Amino acid sequence: MTISTRGRYALRVMADLAAHGSDFIPLKAVAERQNISQKYLEGIMTSLSKAGLVEGAHGKGGGYRLSRAPENYRVREILEITEGELAPVACLKAGAAPCEMAERCKTLPMWKELYKTLNGFFDSYTVADLAFGSGEDKGSWII
């Protein structure tokens, strides 16, 4: 499983917005700080905005901001918006047709455990953790 550039950048921009408070932040400023093409970032922001994760404002003083507190976003939520479902194999995706081998599949328990572990791991991190650090690392990360 590889998290795409889109997913990684979405996490970075969410952490950046969190680190810069509740004011609307111009996308150009975020793009410059994160060294991401503004045009590429616009596509990511459209997805995040449609999902209700960020709010946008046009005109002077416009830009983007988080729509809720940073600690109320789980990394998994953001990745599922940008990456789709994080299932490691197709048969575990929501709505997948039942696999005819499921009853006899020797690898299915392993894939289920991986899926559970991935979801738990990504659910254990919030945007606040990314923006402000957690535990010993708190305050030492550069956004």
N, C-alpha and C positions, 0 to 999 in steps of 0.2 A: 504494500500500500504506500503510495506516495501522495503527499499533500501537494497540490498544485501551487504555482506562484500566486494564483488568484486567492486561494485560501490563506496562504502565508501573508500576503499583503493585506487582506481583510483584517486579520488579527492585528497586524502592525498599525493600521489606521484606526482601529477601534481603541487600541491602547494609547495611541497618540491623542485622540480626541479626549479620552479619559484624563490623561495627564495634563491637558490644557484647560480643564474646567468646563463650566456649563455655557460659556459664550459660544456663539457661532464662529467657527474657525474656517477661514477661506481655504478651499481645496488646494489652491496654489501653495499655500504655506505648508500644508500637510505633505503634499507631493515633494516639495523641496526638502523638508526635514527627513522624509523617509527615502529620498532618492528614488522615487517612483514616477514614471511618466504621468502627467496630469490627465492625459486622455485615457490611459489605461485605468487610472484610479476612478475616473468618472463612471466607467462601467461597473466597477465594484460598488461604488456608492449608490448607484441606481438600484442594484440588487438589495443592498442593506436597507435602503430607504423604503423600497416596496415591501420588505419584510417587517418594517416598523422598528428597526433597530436604531436608525438615526433619523434626525429631522433636518430638513434643508430649508434655507431661506435665501431668496434672491436679493440682489441690489446691494447698496452700501451697507456694510455691517453684516452681510450675508455669509453663508458658508454652511457648515454642517456641525452638528453636535449630537451627543448620545441622547436617545429618547428616554432613558432611565439611568439609574445609578450604576456605575461600573461593576459593583459587586453583584448586580442582578443579571448579568450576562454570563452564560457558561460558554467556554470555548467550543464545546460540541455544537451548540446552537448556531454559532457563526460558521463553523466548518460545514454543517449540513446545508446551510444556505448557499455557500459557495462551491461545495464539492458534491452535494447530493448526499444520499445516505452513505454512512461509513461502513456498511457491511463488507467484510473481507471476501465473501463469495456471494454469487448471485442468488443462491437458494435461500439466503437469510434476509434478503431485502423484503421490505413490506410489500405485500401484494404479489409476491413471486408465486408462480404456479408451483403446486406441490411437486417435489422431486420424487420420481419413481424409485430412486435409490435410498431415500431418507431412512427407511427402516433398517437397511442393511449397510449404510454408509459408515465405514470405520473412521473416516476423518471428520464427520459432522460434529461430534462432541468437541473436537479441538477447535474447529472454526467457531462454534458457539461460544466457547470460552474466550477465544481471542476477541470476538465481537463484544462480549460483556466487559472484558478488560479495557478495550479501546474506549468504549462508551463511558465507563467509570473513570478512566484516566482523564478524558477530555471534559467530563462533567466536574472533575475535581478542581479545575482551574477556572477562574473568572477573569474578566477584563481588568478588574482591579488588581489581581495578581500579576497580570502582564504589565500593567502600567506602573505599579508601585512596588512590585516585588512581593515575595512572601517569605516568611521565616528569616533565615540568616541573610538572604539576598536582598531583603527589603531596602529600597533606596539605592541599590548599586547598579541597576540596569539603566541603560541608555535607550531612550525611545527616539 
